[in-house]
Amino acid sequence: MKKVEFKSAKPYDPPKHFGMTALKLHGKEETGTQQYWMGLSHFLPNGGAEMDATPAEKLYFVLDGEVTVTTPENETYVLKSWDSLYVGPNEARAIVNNTNRPASMLVIITYK
């Protein structure tokens, strides 16, 4: 077992993201997890991520606020506090916080 105290979480700069801050909570370097890593994303109003796809599976869990996830097929998922979304391998998505409040989202991504 390995405890991670929030005060020791390290920020990272995910590619194609804007208006947000990300903290790495668990991963190979932080706790030795081998199958996935977990981060916490804080999106400012109008912050988000550009349309992109990766081979990894992703889980998004909104802790506070609201984010909108869109697909190239124009599907829209509005995630509010305690809502979650599965994004499969190679599924493209964009994220934006369309509100005037910050939003916090837990992100779990498999290693590929």
LINDAVEN-V744780 format. One line per field, one symbol per residue. psi: psi as a letter, one per 40 degrees, with the letter a starting at -180 (. if undefined). Layout:
psi=???
This chain:
psi=ihhhhdeehhiigiifiifihhhhdiadddeehddiihihhhhiheiahihiiieiiihhhhdiahihhiidefihhhhiheiihhhihehiiihiheieiiihhhhhhih.
